[in-house]
């Protein structure tokens, strides 16, 4: 008998849901006896390695997971003074059900991971989705020359409207208001329908469209001319919006004929197509005969507002293209596709490589709503254990931002290589990597949402395990990681549709006079120096906006990770260093290498690099603030917009708030001062309401000096303001490197209705209340002396 136990630092086992989440091992220990010959030790991967004297088997990384089972329901409890690893006498553990489970259950098997032999696990689709049986794969290719941005045109290539054409492809839409119910491998049961119009003969030049494959999302195609088509994208499943990503196939092409395509229902008013970005094109014949993969194509590109007058407004993308071959199979896409099956093929290759699998453990973090596996990789050298710091990386929370997956693969290629820097990084850090957070959205071709119909990158704070399992388990994993060791960096990989280059969003938490002021800006500045032709430090933003409180970077920052970032890689390309050209797959993959290189610079024991960059950041802020002003008296976050140009929904921030004062020459000081006054006003107002809701019977003062009684909300956890939330101080467990870790601000939900009622009842009372509280405080101080 043997038992694989949790490390002592983890007080509570990881909670798992009905999809059998987890990667701890428990095998046949229901009688509660353990022989004295068994010994255990904590591995640097956070698991426990068990050594059985009778078999000599080491249970740890790299072993076949099918031979083990998950124990997420039982926890061995030892008596006071006894060591869990070295007990004087064997003791039977107490079986304690975890929170959320009514009674103990039998141990459950781990998920099947991609193996070197046999077919990959088939993606699971919602039952509303039809799926063709063909396997879609594309080759990687690097263009021999940079692909420049195109010249814009003011003349649309489409002369007629959709209503005058013939529908040549149409999928049955998901009923409005429906929600996800169940999924199966292969999608909808039964025979496939025929959404494409049948050809009338060999002379029929109608294109045959298809999108019922991984990542495809074309809903409808209307032929409005001999070679002109109006296309409609399917919104994110179970929503009526978020149309940006596109990926579809065309067949029955005619060589050297000018075709015109118009996507008529894009959601965003601004796009990089308006700055010269071109769609991506792939020819099957070129790939087979010449080894040419995805490339930029298109002329007469135009991005404009639709003329239908609908609200919300739809926007149109038009372009002309010529196919290189007759009767070819071709694809168009918004960005280089990277599917869930692509990830599984990559992970299978890693697991089959004896060298890489020695220091990379591929496990399953959880299952998605559809039952697809969300993988987590633990990468580190076998030595060093508890002394190592951790780095947490994730990608594809937004499924339409496939560039994040290519950057993640570039990171994995380097960190798993034999390069000296990669070996050093594995010696210094434990890397926890979740390469695809939203596999369901990637499978069905969503732009932004999961099958819950909501944005998972707004669910890190309040998202439930049932609606957002990957986000919930990622946060739980980071919480346990913070209890064990310091987390040096968190970075979530995304794509951006309105700004070129690569940049970061961070969290400015340094207050006036703080010794850590501006530290969060050092890592992005170092990255801009390591990738000067791609990364733009001037595009980075660090203000934490209220609408972004639920994002991964903000929640991880509030949990205690000071260097918490969102890495944004443009769908277009770079305008730095005289490039003005599109990103290639190799450009995106190189971001992973540059991230590793910057991590070594950032954590260099010699502080010279860090100090030089810190001084440079301070000089840049003083220059932007203007002469004659002391920037140390102003919060640095007030000098910039929160995430100007953020690729979130357009309605997140009003246009006047999106404009950055840094871009206004000669007005930086006045703007900073006015924003600082507004910030102070809001602070006093929210403190007044917060203090009032904490007292059973609060009394405030109006402008006339009359007391105003304010009712106490029925529940303390549903009162207060600061929008919908108010920070609550929750002490964090001490980390090994900092025994006296400070308290961390963790947001908790607050109600809006009580706040609005208070503001209506006591208009402007914060001024009188401030004087009243100041006088009361002075009286108390005199009494003490």
C-alpha positions in Angstrom: 0.0 0.0 0.0 1.2 3.5 -0.7 -0.2 7.0 -0.4 0.6 10.2 -2.3 -0.1 13.0 0.2 -0.3 16.7 -0.2 2.6 18.9 0.9 2.2 20.2 4.5 2.1 23.8 3.2 -1.2 23.1 1.5 -3.7 23.1 4.2 -6.8 22.2 2.1 -6.8 20.0 -1.0 -7.8 21.6 -4.2 -11.6 21.5 -4.7 -12.8 19.7 -7.8 -16.2 19.6 -9.4 -18.2 16.8 -11.0 -15.8 16.6 -14.0 -13.0 15.0 -11.9 -10.6 17.9 -11.7 -7.2 17.7 -10.3 -3.8 16.2 -10.3 -3.2 14.8 -6.8 -2.9 11.0 -6.5 -4.6 8.7 -4.1 -4.5 4.9 -4.6 -6.0 2.2 -2.4 -5.7 3.7 1.1 -9.1 3.1 2.5 -8.0 0.8 5.3 -5.8 3.7 6.6 -2.6 1.7 7.2 0.8 2.8 6.0 4.0 0.7 6.4 7.0 2.2 8.1 9.1 1.5 5.0 7.2 4.1 3.0 8.8 7.5 2.8 7.7 10.6 1.1 9.3 13.9 0.0 7.9 17.1 -1.6 9.1 17.5 -5.2 9.8 21.0 -6.7 6.6 20.5 -8.8 4.5 20.8 -5.7 3.5 17.1 -5.7 4.7 14.5 -3.3 7.0 11.8 -4.5 6.3 8.4 -2.8 9.0 5.7 -2.5 7.7 2.2 -1.9 10.2 -0.2 -0.5 8.4 -3.3 -1.9 8.2 -2.1 -5.5 10.9 0.6 -5.8 8.4 2.7 -7.8 8.7 6.5 -7.6 5.4 8.2 -8.1 5.9 11.7 -9.4 6.3 13.4 -12.7 6.5 11.7 -16.0 4.6 8.5 -15.1 1.5 7.1 -16.8 -1.4 8.9 -15.1 -3.8 6.1 -16.0 -2.2 4.0 -13.3 -3.2 6.5 -10.6 -6.4 7.9 -9.2 -7.5 11.2 -7.9 -8.3 11.8 -4.2 -10.1 15.0 -3.9 -12.4 13.9 -1.1 -10.2 12.6 1.7 -7.6 14.3 3.8 -5.3 12.5 6.3 -5.2 14.2 9.6 -2.3 13.6 12.0 -2.1 14.1 15.7 -0.4 17.1 17.3 3.3 16.8 17.3 3.5 14.0 14.7 5.1 14.5 11.4 3.1 13.6 8.3 6.2 12.2 6.7 7.8 10.4 9.6 5.2 9.0 12.0 6.3 7.0 15.1 3.4 4.6 14.5 1.0 4.2 11.6 -2.3 6.0 12.1 -5.6 5.8 10.2 -6.6 9.1 8.6 -9.8 10.8 9.4 -12.1 11.0 6.4 -13.3 14.5 6.1 -15.5 15.5 3.2 -14.4 18.6 1.4 -16.5 21.7 1.1 -19.2 21.2 -1.6 -19.4 17.4 -1.2 -22.0 15.8 0.9 -20.3 12.5 1.4 -17.0 10.8 0.5 -16.9 9.0 -2.9 -14.7 6.4 -4.5 -11.3 7.7 -5.9 -11.6 8.7 -9.5 -9.2 8.2 -12.4 -7.2 11.0 -13.9 -8.1 12.4 -17.3 -6.5 10.8 -20.3 -3.7 12.9 -21.5 -2.4 13.0 -25.1 -0.2 10.0 -25.7 2.4 9.4 -28.4 0.3 6.8 -30.1 -3.3 6.7 -31.2 -5.7 9.4 -32.2 -6.1 12.7 -30.2 -9.1 13.0 -28.0 -11.8 14.5 -30.2 -13.0 18.0 -29.2 -16.4 18.2 -27.7 -18.9 20.5 -29.3 -22.3 21.8 -28.1 -25.1 19.6 -29.6 -26.3 22.6 -31.6 -23.2 22.6 -33.7 -22.7 20.5 -36.9 -19.1 19.4 -37.5 -17.6 18.1 -40.7 -15.4 15.0 -40.4 -12.4 16.4 -42.2 -9.3 17.2 -40.3 -8.1 20.7 -40.9 -4.3 21.3 -40.6 -2.1 24.0 -41.9 1.7 24.2 -42.3 3.9 26.8 -40.7 5.7 29.2 -43.1 7.8 32.3 -42.8 7.5 34.8 -45.7 10.9 35.5 -47.3 10.2 39.2 -47.2 8.2 41.4 -44.8 4.6 41.8 -45.6 3.9 45.6 -45.6 0.6 47.2 -44.7 -1.6 47.9 -47.6 -2.6 51.3 -49.0 -6.1 52.3 -48.0 -8.9 53.0 -50.5 -12.0 55.2 -50.2 -13.9 53.2 -52.8 -15.8 50.2 -51.6 -15.6 47.2 -53.9 -19.2 46.1 -53.4 -21.7 48.0 -55.5 -24.9 46.3 -54.5 -26.7 45.2 -51.3 -27.2 41.8 -49.7 -31.0 41.9 -50.2 -30.4 41.8 -54.0 -28.3 38.6 -54.0 -28.7 34.8 -53.7 -27.9 32.9 -50.5 -25.2 30.4 -51.3 -24.4 29.3 -47.7 -26.4 29.5 -44.5 -26.2 27.7 -41.2 -29.1 27.4 -38.9 -28.6 30.0 -36.1 -28.7 29.1 -32.4 -32.2 30.2 -31.1 -32.1 33.6 -29.5 -32.0 33.4 -25.7 -30.8 29.8 -25.6 -27.9 28.6 -23.4 -25.5 25.8 -23.3 -27.0 22.5 -22.1 -24.8 19.6 -23.2 -22.0 18.6 -25.6 -20.6 15.6 -27.3 -17.6 14.6 -29.4 -18.5 15.4 -33.0 -21.2 17.9 -32.3 -24.8 17.5 -33.4 -25.9 13.8 -33.8 -27.3 12.6 -37.1 -26.4 13.3 -40.7 -25.0 16.6 -41.7 -27.2 19.2 -43.5 -26.1 20.9 -46.8 -25.8 24.6 -46.0 -24.0 25.4 -49.3 -25.9 25.8 -52.6 -25.4 23.0 -55.1 -23.5 23.8 -58.3 -25.5 23.7 -61.5 -22.6 22.4 -63.6 -18.9 22.7 -64.4 -19.4 26.3 -65.6 -20.9 27.4 -62.4 -18.4 29.7 -60.8 -20.2 30.0 -57.4 -17.8 29.7 -54.5 -18.5 26.9 -52.0 -18.2 28.1 -48.4 -17.7 26.0 -45.3 -17.0 26.8 -41.6 -18.2 23.7 -39.7 -14.7 22.9 -38.4 -12.6 24.0 -35.4 -12.5 27.8 -35.2 -14.8 28.4 -38.1 -17.6 30.9 -37.6 -19.2 31.9 -41.0 -23.0 32.0 -40.7 -24.1 33.1 -44.1 -22.9 34.0 -47.6 -24.9 35.9 -50.2 -23.8 36.1 -53.8 -24.6 39.7 -55.0 -22.6 39.6 -58.3 -20.7 37.3 -60.5 -17.7 37.4 -58.1 -19.0 39.5 -55.2 -20.1 38.1 -51.9 -21.6 39.5 -48.7 -20.7 37.5 -45.6 -22.3 37.3 -42.1 -20.3 36.0 -39.2 -21.9 34.0 -36.4 -21.9 35.9 -33.1 -20.3 34.2 -30.1 -22.4 31.2 -29.2 -25.3 32.0 -26.9 -24.8 35.7 -27.4 -25.9 38.3 -29.9 -22.6 40.2 -30.2 -18.8 39.9 -30.3 -18.2 39.5 -34.1 -14.5 40.1 -34.8 -12.7 36.8 -35.4 -13.4 35.1 -38.8 -12.2 31.8 -40.3 -13.8 30.0 -43.2 -13.1 27.9 -46.3 -13.8 28.5 -50.0 -13.7 26.0 -52.9 -14.4 26.0 -56.6 -12.1 29.0 -57.2 -11.2 30.6 -60.5 -7.5 31.6 -61.1 -6.6 35.3 -61.5 -10.2 36.5 -61.2 -10.9 39.4 -58.9 -13.3 38.4 -56.2 -14.8 40.9 -53.7 -15.8 39.9 -50.2 -17.6 42.0 -47.6 -18.1 41.0 -44.0 -21.2 43.0 -43.0 -21.7 42.6 -39.3 -18.4 43.4 -37.5 -18.8 44.9 -34.0 -16.0 47.4 -33.4 -16.1 50.9 -34.7 -12.3 51.0 -35.1 -10.0 48.3 -36.4 -6.5 47.8 -37.7 -8.0 47.1 -41.1 -8.5 50.9 -41.2 -4.7 51.2 -40.7 -3.5 49.0 -43.5 -3.9 45.5 -42.1 -4.7 42.7 -44.6 -6.7 39.5 -44.1 -4.8 36.2 -44.0 -5.0 33.7 -46.9 -4.1 30.0 -47.2 -4.0 28.0 -50.4 -4.0 24.2 -50.1 -2.3 23.7 -53.5 0.4 26.2 -52.7 1.0 24.4 -49.4 1.3 21.0 -51.0 3.4 22.0 -54.0 5.4 25.0 -52.8 5.4 24.8 -49.0 3.7 28.2 -48.7 1.5 28.7 -45.7 -0.6 31.6 -44.4 0.1 35.0 -46.1 -1.4 38.4 -46.3 -3.5 39.1 -49.3 -6.0 41.7 -50.5 -6.4 45.0 -52.2 -9.1 47.7 -52.0 -9.4 47.1 -48.3 -12.0 49.3 -46.6 -13.4 49.3 -43.0 -16.5 51.5 -42.6 -19.8 51.8 -40.8 -22.7 50.0 -42.3 -25.6 51.9 -43.9 -28.4 50.0 -42.4 -29.0 52.4 -39.4 -29.3 49.5 -37.0 -28.4 49.9 -33.3 -25.9 48.9 -32.2 -24.2 49.8 -35.4 -22.6 47.2 -37.6 -19.3 47.8 -39.4 -18.2 46.4 -42.8 -14.9 45.0 -44.0 -14.4 44.8 -47.7 -11.4 43.5 -49.7 -10.6 42.1 -53.1 -8.5 39.0 -53.7 -7.3 36.8 -56.6 -6.9 33.1 -56.2 -3.7 31.5 -57.4 -5.2 28.3 -58.7 -8.3 26.9 -60.3 -10.5 24.5 -58.2 -8.4 25.2 -55.1 -9.3 24.8 -51.5 -8.5 28.1 -49.7 -9.0 29.7 -46.3 -9.4 33.2 -45.0 -8.8 34.2 -41.4 -8.5 37.2 -39.1 -5.3 36.0 -37.5 -3.2 32.8 -37.7 -5.4 30.0 -36.5 -4.4 28.0 -33.6 -7.0 25.4 -32.6 -7.5 23.1 -29.6 -6.3 20.2 -31.7 -3.1 22.1 -32.5 -2.5 22.4 -28.8 -3.1 18.7 -28.2 -0.7 17.8 -31.0 2.0 20.0 -29.5 1.5 18.6 -26.0 1.6 15.1 -27.3 5.0 15.8 -28.9 6.2 17.2 -25.6 5.1 14.2 -23.6 6.7 11.9 -26.2 10.1 13.6 -26.0 12.2 12.0 -23.2 14.3 15.1 -22.8 11.5 17.7 -22.5 9.2 15.5 -20.4 11.9 15.2 -17.7 11.2 18.8 -16.6 7.7 19.3 -18.0 4.7 17.7 -16.4 1.5 17.9 -18.5 -1.6 17.7 -16.3 -5.3 18.6 -16.5 -6.3 21.7 -14.5 -10.0 21.0 -15.0 -12.6 20.3 -17.7 -14.5 23.0 -19.5 -18.2 23.3 -19.7 -18.3 21.1 -22.8 -15.9 18.6 -21.2 -12.8 19.6 -23.1 -9.6 19.4 -21.0 -7.9 22.6 -19.8 -4.2 21.7 -19.5 -1.7 23.0 -17.1 2.1 22.5 -17.5 4.6 22.6 -14.6 8.1 23.3 -15.9 11.1 23.3 -13.6 14.4 21.5 -12.9 14.1 18.7 -10.5 16.3 20.4 -7.9 15.8 23.5 -5.8 12.3 22.8 -4.5 10.8 25.3 -2.0 13.5 28.0 -2.6 12.3 28.7 -6.1 9.9 31.5 -7.1 7.0 30.8 -9.4 5.9 32.3 -12.7 2.3 31.9 -13.9 1.4 32.3 -17.6 -1.9 31.8 -19.4 -3.3 32.4 -22.9 -6.5 32.2 -25.0 -9.0 33.5 -22.4 -10.4 35.2 -25.5 -10.6 32.5 -28.2 -10.4 34.9 -31.2 -7.0 36.2 -30.1 -5.0 33.3 -31.5 -1.7 35.3 -31.6 -1.6 34.6 -27.8 -1.3 30.9 -28.5 1.6 31.4 -30.9 3.4 33.6 -28.4 2.8 30.9 -25.7 4.2 28.2 -28.0 7.3 30.3 -28.6 7.7 30.5 -24.8 7.3 26.8 -24.5 9.7 26.1 -27.3 12.4 28.1 -25.6 11.9 27.2 -22.0 11.9 23.5 -22.9 15.0 23.8 -25.0 18.6 23.0 -24.1 19.7 26.6 -24.3 21.8 27.8 -21.4 19.3 30.6 -20.5 16.5 28.1 -20.5 18.4 25.8 -18.2 19.1 28.7 -15.9 15.4 29.7 -15.8 14.4 26.2 -14.9 16.9 26.2 -12.1 15.5 29.5 -10.8 11.7 29.2 -11.2 8.7 27.0 -11.2 6.6 27.8 -14.3 2.9 27.1 -14.1 1.5 27.5 -17.7 -2.2 27.2 -18.8 -1.8 27.5 -22.6 -5.6 27.5 -23.4 -8.0 28.8 -20.8 -11.1 28.8 -23.0 -10.9 25.6 -25.2 -14.7 25.6 -25.8 -14.6 29.1 -27.3 -11.6 28.1 -29.5 -13.4 25.0 -30.7 -16.7 26.7 -31.7 -15.0 29.8 -33.2 -16.0 32.5 -30.7 -14.3 35.8 -30.6 -14.5 36.6 -26.9 -16.8 34.5 -24.8 -17.0 31.0 -23.4 -20.1 28.7 -23.6 -21.4 30.6 -20.6 -22.1 33.5 -23.0 -19.8 35.8 -21.1 -16.3 37.1 -21.1 -14.0 34.8 -19.0 -11.5 37.7 -18.5 -14.1 39.6 -16.5 -14.9 36.6 -14.2 -11.7 36.2 -12.1 -13.2 38.0 -9.2 -16.8 36.7 -9.0 -17.0 33.9 -11.6 -18.3 30.6 -10.2 -16.8 27.2 -10.6 -19.9 26.0 -12.5 -19.8 28.9 -15.1 -16.1 29.5 -15.5 -14.3 26.3 -14.4 -10.9 27.2 -15.9 -10.8 30.7 -14.4 -12.0 29.4 -11.0 -9.3 26.6 -10.9 -6.6 28.9 -12.2 -7.2 31.3 -9.4 -7.4 28.5 -6.8 -4.1 27.2 -8.1 -2.5 30.6 -7.7 -3.8 31.0 -4.2 -2.2 27.7 -3.2 1.0 28.7 -5.0 1.2 32.0 -3.1 0.9 30.0 0.2 3.9 28.0 -0.8 6.3 30.4 -2.5 6.6 33.9 -4.0 5.1 34.4 -7.4 7.5 36.7 -9.3 5.3 37.2 -12.4 1.9 36.7 -13.8 1.2 37.3 -17.5 -1.9 36.7 -19.6 -1.4 36.6 -23.4 -4.0 38.5 -25.5 -4.4 40.0 -28.9 -5.3 43.6 -29.9 -7.5 44.7 -32.8 -7.0 48.5 -32.7 -3.4 49.3 -31.8 -0.3 48.0 -33.6 2.9 46.7 -31.9 3.1 44.7 -28.7 2.5 46.3 -25.3 1.5 45.5 -21.7 -1.2 46.5 -19.3 -0.1 46.5 -15.7 -1.3 47.6 -12.2 0.0 50.8 -10.6 -0.1 50.1 -6.9 2.7 52.4 -5.6 1.5 55.2 -3.4 3.3 58.5 -2.8 6.6 58.0 -1.1 6.4 54.2 -1.5 9.8 52.5 -2.1 8.2 50.2 -4.7 6.8 53.1 -6.7 7.1 52.6 -10.4 8.5 49.1 -10.0 5.7 47.6 -12.0 6.9 49.6 -15.1 10.4 48.1 -15.0 9.6 44.8 -16.6 7.8 46.3 -19.6 10.6 48.8 -20.1 13.1 45.9 -20.1 11.0 44.0 -22.6 10.9 47.0 -24.9 14.7 47.1 -24.9 15.0 43.4 -25.7 12.4 43.6 -28.5 12.7 47.2 -29.8 11.2 46.3 -33.2 8.0 44.9 -31.7 7.4 46.1 -28.2 6.2 49.7 -27.5 6.7 50.9 -23.9 4.8 54.1 -24.7 1.7 52.1 -25.4 1.7 50.4 -22.0 -0.9 51.4 -19.5 -0.9 50.9 -15.7 -4.0 52.5 -14.3 -6.5 50.0 -12.8 -9.9 50.9 -14.1 -13.1 49.9 -12.3 -14.4 48.1 -15.3 -11.3 45.9 -15.4 -11.6 44.8 -11.8 -12.5 41.3 -12.9 -9.6 40.7 -15.3 -6.9 38.3 -14.5 -4.1 40.8 -14.1 -6.0 42.9 -11.6 -7.3 40.0 -9.5 -3.8 38.4 -9.4 -2.3 41.8 -8.4 -4.8 42.1 -5.6 -4.0 38.6 -4.5 -0.4 39.7 -4.0 1.5 39.4 -7.3 3.0 42.8 -7.8 4.2 42.1 -11.4 0.9 41.2 -12.9 0.4 41.9 -16.6 -1.7 41.5 -19.7 0.5 41.1 -22.8 -1.2 42.5 -25.9 0.1 41.5 -29.4 -1.5 43.3 -32.3 -3.4 41.5 -34.9 -1.7 43.7 -37.4 2.1 44.2 -37.0 4.8 46.6 -36.0 5.4 50.3 -36.8 8.6 50.4 -34.8 12.1 50.6 -36.2 10.9 51.6 -39.6 9.1 48.2 -40.1 5.5 49.1 -41.0 4.8 45.4 -41.7 2.6 42.6 -40.5 3.6 40.2 -37.8 4.4 36.7 -38.9 4.1 33.5 -36.9 7.8 33.7 -36.1 7.4 37.3 -34.8 4.7 36.1 -32.4 6.6 33.1 -31.3 9.7 35.3 -30.7 7.7 37.1 -28.0 8.0 34.0 -25.8 11.8 34.1 -26.1 11.9 37.8 -25.3 9.8 37.2 -22.2 12.3 34.7 -21.0 15.2 36.9 -21.7 13.5 39.8 -19.9 12.7 37.6 -16.9 16.5 36.9 -16.5 17.3 40.6 -16.7 14.5 41.5 -14.3 15.7 39.0 -11.7 19.4 39.6 -12.1 21.1 39.5 -8.7 23.1 42.6 -9.7 20.5 45.4 -9.3 22.3 47.7 -11.8 19.9 47.0 -14.7 16.8 47.3 -12.5 18.0 50.7 -11.1 18.9 52.1 -14.5 15.5 51.2 -15.8 13.7 52.6 -12.7 15.5 55.9 -13.2 14.6 55.9 -16.8 10.9 55.4 -16.0 11.0 58.3 -13.5 12.6 60.5 -16.1 9.9 59.6 -18.7 7.2 60.5 -16.2 8.7 63.8 -15.3 9.0 64.6 -19.0 5.4 63.8 -19.7 4.1 65.7 -16.6 5.7 68.9 -17.8 8.2 71.4 -16.4 7.8 73.0 -13.0 5.7 70.2 -11.5 6.6 67.6 -8.9 5.4 64.3 -10.3 6.1 62.6 -6.9 3.0 64.4 -5.5 0.7 62.9 -8.2 -0.3 59.3 -8.5 1.3 58.0 -11.7 -1.9 56.3 -12.7 -3.5 59.7 -12.9 -1.1 60.7 -15.7 -2.6 58.2 -18.1 -5.9 56.6 -19.2 -6.6 53.3 -17.6 -6.2 51.0 -20.6 -6.6 53.4 -23.5 -7.3 51.4 -26.6 -8.1 48.3 -24.5 -9.5 45.6 -26.7 -12.5 45.0 -24.4 -16.0 45.8 -25.4 -16.3 49.3 -26.8 -18.8 50.3 -24.1 -16.4 49.7 -21.3 -15.2 53.3 -21.2 -16.6 56.5 -22.6 -14.6 58.2 -25.4 -13.7 61.2 -23.3 -12.2 58.9 -20.6 -10.3 56.8 -23.1 -8.2 59.7 -24.3 -4.8 59.7 -22.6 -3.4 63.0 -21.2 0.0 61.8 -22.1 -0.9 62.4 -25.7 -1.9 66.0 -25.1 1.2 68.2 -25.5 1.5 71.0 -23.0 -1.5 70.0 -21.0 -0.2 67.2 -18.9 0.2 69.2 -15.7 -3.3 70.7 -15.8 -5.0 67.4 -16.7 -3.1 65.6 -13.9 -4.1 68.3 -11.4 -7.8 68.2 -12.4 -7.9 64.4 -12.4 -6.2 64.4 -9.0 -8.9 66.7 -7.5 -11.6 64.4 -9.0 -9.9 61.4 -7.5 -9.8 63.0 -4.0 -13.5 64.0 -4.3 -14.4 60.4 -5.1 -12.4 59.0 -2.3 -14.1 61.2 0.4 -17.5 60.4 -1.0 -16.9 56.6 -1.0 -15.4 56.7 2.5 -18.4 58.6 3.8 -20.8 55.9 2.5 -18.6 53.1 3.6 -18.3 54.4 7.2 -22.1 55.0 7.3 -22.9 51.4 6.2 -20.7 49.9 8.9 -22.6 51.5 11.8 -26.0 50.1 13.0 -27.5 53.6 12.9 -25.4 56.1 11.1 -25.8 59.8 11.3 -24.5 62.2 8.7 -24.7 66.0 8.3 -26.2 68.0 5.5 -24.9 71.3 4.3 -27.2 73.1 6.7 -25.7 71.3 9.7 -28.8 69.2 10.3 -28.3 65.5 11.2 -29.5 63.0 8.6 -30.2 59.4 9.6 -29.1 56.8 7.2 -30.5 53.3 7.4 -28.1 50.3 7.8 -28.3 47.7 5.0 -29.7 44.4 6.0 -26.4 42.6 5.2 -23.0 43.9 5.8 -21.7 42.1 2.7 -24.2 43.8 0.4 -23.8 47.4 1.4 -21.4 50.2 0.6 -20.3 51.8 -2.7 -17.2 52.2 -4.8 -19.3 51.2 -7.7 -20.3 47.6 -7.2 -17.3 46.7 -5.0 -15.3 47.8 -2.0 -11.9 46.4 -1.1 -11.7 44.4 2.1 -8.4 43.7 3.7 -7.7 39.9 3.9 -4.4 38.8 5.5 -2.4 36.6 3.2 -0.4 33.7 4.5 3.2 34.5 5.0 5.5 33.5 2.1 8.9 31.9 2.7 10.8 34.8 1.3 8.8 37.4 3.3 7.6 36.2 6.7 5.9 39.5 7.3 3.9 39.9 4.1 1.5 42.8 4.2 -2.2 42.5 4.0 -3.6 42.3 0.4 -6.6 44.2 -0.8 -9.1 41.6 -2.1 -12.4 43.0 -3.5 -15.7 41.8 -2.2 -19.1 42.4 -3.7 -21.1 45.5 -2.6 -24.6 46.5 -3.5 -25.4 49.5 -5.7 -28.9 50.2 -4.6 -28.0 51.3 -1.0 -25.2 53.5 -2.4 -27.6 55.3 -4.8 -30.1 55.7 -2.0 -27.4 57.3 0.3 -26.3 59.7 -2.4 -29.9 60.8 -3.1 -30.6 61.3 0.7 -27.4 63.1 1.5 -26.2 65.2 -1.5 -22.8 66.6 -0.9 -22.6 65.6 2.7 -19.0 64.5 2.5 -17.7 68.0 3.0 -19.6 68.6 6.3 -18.9 65.1 7.4 -15.2 65.6 6.9 -15.2 68.7 9.1 -17.3 67.0 11.7 -15.0 63.9 11.9 -11.9 66.1 12.0 -13.2 68.0 15.0 -14.2 64.8 16.7 -10.8 63.3 16.1 -9.1 66.4 17.5 -11.3 66.2 20.7 -10.3 62.6 21.2 -6.6 63.4 20.8 -6.8 66.2 23.4 -8.4 63.8 25.8 -5.6 61.3 25.4 -3.0 64.0 26.3 
